[in-house]
């Protein structure tokens, strides 16, 4: 279990929502680990509630109650995802306790620009498509960090390996809708 609260010395823009702050904090943490990493899952907990309900855990995570710069949401990394299991199958097995306000995930993928979509051969299986994209000269490696809250709020950050800089991270609620839907489904039941 790892909390990344207050990792960033520079921090996100002051006007950013708590969810945007959490996404950028997770993106920065993942960036520090380098590329070619496995997917990572995080619980997002309300920092103030964590201090009250679990003071020992809050202290262990370094969430000093006198620190006014502590983020509203604390990302807590979960155990490693099971190797070899498809991401959608894994996410379908998750149920969060009520104390978890939201969740987030980082994944790395290969992406093609929209201009390359018309050249995708018809009839490829998922495995064949993955191989085809991996060999395409215009492919881009990206790290996507997607977060959702129980109330439906969503945020994403996308970082290109080619432009691996905190100033080159694109954020927006609808950047990775499929993963956001899968994460939101972990709160349904």
C-alpha positions as CSV (number, residue, x, y, z in Angstrom):
1,X,0.0,0.0,0.0
2,X,1.5,3.3,-1.1
3,X,0.1,6.8,-0.7
4,X,1.4,9.5,-3.0
5,X,0.0,12.5,-1.3
6,X,2.0,15.6,-1.8
7,X,4.5,13.9,-4.1
8,X,4.7,16.9,-6.4
9,X,6.9,19.8,-5.2
10,X,5.5,22.0,-8.0
11,X,1.9,20.7,-7.8
12,X,-1.0,21.0,-10.1
13,X,-2.7,24.4,-10.9
14,X,-4.5,25.9,-7.9
15,X,-7.8,25.8,-9.7
16,X,-7.7,22.1,-10.3
17,X,-10.5,19.9,-8.9
18,X,-9.5,17.4,-6.2
19,X,-10.0,14.6,-8.8
20,X,-7.6,16.4,-11.3
21,X,-5.1,16.8,-8.5
22,X,-5.3,13.1,-7.7
23,X,-4.9,12.1,-11.4
24,X,-1.9,14.3,-11.9
25,X,-0.4,13.1,-8.6
26,X,-0.7,9.5,-9.8
27,X,0.6,10.4,-13.2
28,X,3.7,12.0,-11.6
29,X,4.2,8.9,-9.4
30,X,3.9,6.6,-12.4
31,X,6.3,8.8,-14.3
32,X,8.9,8.4,-11.6
33,X,8.8,4.6,-12.0
34,X,9.7,4.9,-15.7
35,X,8.1,3.3,-18.7
36,X,7.3,-0.3,-19.5
37,X,5.4,-0.8,-16.2
38,X,2.4,-3.0,-15.5
39,X,-1.0,-1.5,-15.0
40,X,-1.5,-0.1,-11.5
41,X,-4.8,0.3,-9.6
42,X,-5.4,2.9,-6.8
43,X,-8.2,3.5,-4.3
44,X,-9.1,7.1,-3.8
45,X,-10.0,8.0,-0.3
46,X,-11.2,11.2,1.2
47,X,-8.2,12.5,3.1
48,X,-10.1,14.2,5.9
49,X,-12.3,11.1,6.6
50,X,-9.2,8.9,6.5
51,X,-7.6,11.1,9.2
52,X,-10.7,10.8,11.4
53,X,-11.6,7.1,10.8
54,X,-8.1,5.6,10.4
55,X,-5.7,7.9,12.2
56,X,-3.0,5.2,12.4
57,X,-3.1,4.6,8.7
58,X,-3.2,8.3,8.0
59,X,0.0,8.7,10.1
60,X,1.6,5.8,8.4
61,X,0.9,7.5,5.0
62,X,2.3,10.7,6.2
63,X,-1.0,12.6,6.1
64,X,-0.2,15.2,8.9
65,X,-3.5,16.8,10.0
66,X,-1.8,20.1,10.4
67,X,-0.7,20.3,6.8
68,X,-3.1,22.5,4.9
69,X,-1.6,21.6,1.5
70,X,-2.6,17.9,1.8
71,X,-4.8,16.9,-1.2
72,X,-8.5,16.3,-0.7
73,X,-8.2,12.8,-2.1
74,X,-5.4,10.4,-1.2
75,X,-4.5,7.8,-3.8
76,X,-3.6,4.4,-2.3
77,X,-1.9,1.9,-4.6
78,X,-3.5,-1.5,-4.5
79,X,-1.8,-4.9,-4.8
80,X,-0.3,-5.8,-8.2
81,X,-2.8,-6.9,-10.8
82,X,-2.8,-10.6,-11.5
83,X,-0.5,-11.4,-14.5
84,X,-2.0,-12.8,-17.6
85,X,-5.6,-11.7,-16.7
86,X,-7.3,-9.3,-19.2
87,X,-7.9,-5.9,-17.7
88,X,-11.6,-5.9,-18.2
89,X,-11.9,-9.3,-16.6
90,X,-9.9,-8.2,-13.6
91,X,-11.9,-5.0,-13.2
92,X,-15.2,-7.0,-13.3
93,X,-14.0,-8.8,-10.1
94,X,-13.6,-5.6,-8.0
95,X,-15.9,-4.3,-5.4
96,X,-14.9,-1.4,-3.2
97,X,-15.8,-0.8,0.4
98,X,-17.9,2.3,1.2
99,X,-14.8,4.2,2.5
100,X,-13.4,4.3,-1.0
101,X,-14.5,7.5,-2.7
102,X,-13.2,6.6,-6.1
103,X,-10.5,4.6,-8.0
104,X,-7.9,5.2,-10.6
105,X,-5.7,3.2,-12.9
106,X,-2.6,3.8,-14.9
107,X,-2.0,1.7,-18.1
108,X,0.5,2.0,-20.9
109,X,-0.7,1.3,-24.5
110,X,0.3,1.8,-28.1
111,X,-1.8,4.3,-30.0
112,X,-2.1,5.3,-33.6
113,X,-3.1,8.8,-34.8
114,X,-6.6,9.1,-36.3
115,X,-5.0,9.4,-39.8
116,X,-3.8,5.7,-39.5
117,X,-7.2,4.3,-38.7
118,X,-8.2,4.0,-42.4
119,X,-5.2,1.8,-43.0
120,X,-6.1,-0.9,-40.4
121,X,-6.6,-4.2,-42.3
122,X,-10.1,-5.7,-41.9
123,X,-10.8,-8.9,-40.1
124,X,-7.9,-8.8,-37.6
125,X,-8.3,-10.6,-34.3
126,X,-7.3,-8.6,-31.1
127,X,-3.9,-10.3,-31.1
128,X,-3.3,-9.6,-34.7
129,X,-4.4,-6.0,-34.4
130,X,-2.0,-5.6,-31.4
131,X,0.9,-6.9,-33.5
132,X,-0.1,-4.7,-36.4
133,X,-0.2,-1.6,-34.3
134,X,3.2,-2.5,-32.6
135,X,4.8,-2.5,-36.1
136,X,3.1,0.6,-37.4
137,X,5.6,3.5,-38.0
138,X,3.3,6.1,-36.6
139,X,2.5,4.3,-33.3
140,X,2.9,6.3,-30.1
141,X,3.5,4.9,-26.6
142,X,1.2,6.5,-24.1
143,X,0.5,6.2,-20.4
144,X,-3.1,6.9,-19.4
145,X,-4.2,7.6,-15.9
146,X,-7.9,7.5,-15.4
147,X,-9.9,8.2,-12.3
148,X,-13.6,8.0,-11.4
149,X,-15.5,8.9,-8.2
150,X,-18.6,7.2,-6.9
151,X,-20.6,10.3,-7.8
152,X,-19.8,9.8,-11.5
153,X,-17.0,12.5,-11.8
154,X,-14.2,11.4,-14.2
155,X,-10.7,12.7,-15.0
156,X,-7.9,11.4,-17.2
157,X,-4.3,12.3,-17.9
158,X,-2.4,11.1,-21.0
159,X,1.4,11.3,-21.4
160,X,3.2,10.4,-24.6
161,X,6.5,8.6,-24.1
162,X,7.9,10.8,-26.9
163,X,7.1,13.9,-24.8
164,X,7.7,12.6,-21.3
165,X,7.4,15.8,-19.4
166,X,5.0,17.1,-16.7
167,X,4.2,20.1,-18.9
168,X,3.2,17.8,-21.7
169,X,0.4,15.9,-19.9
170,X,-3.0,16.2,-21.5
171,X,-5.9,16.2,-19.0
172,X,-9.7,15.9,-19.6
173,X,-12.7,14.0,-18.4
174,X,-13.4,12.2,-21.6
175,X,-10.0,11.2,-22.9
176,X,-10.2,7.5,-22.2
177,X,-13.9,6.7,-22.0
178,X,-13.7,2.9,-22.2
179,X,-11.4,2.7,-19.2
180,X,-13.4,5.3,-17.3
181,X,-16.6,3.2,-17.9
182,X,-14.8,0.0,-16.7
183,X,-13.6,1.7,-13.5
184,X,-17.0,3.3,-12.9
185,X,-18.6,-0.2,-13.1
186,X,-16.5,-1.3,-10.1
187,X,-18.8,0.8,-8.0
188,X,-22.0,-0.7,-9.3
189,X,-23.7,-3.5,-7.4
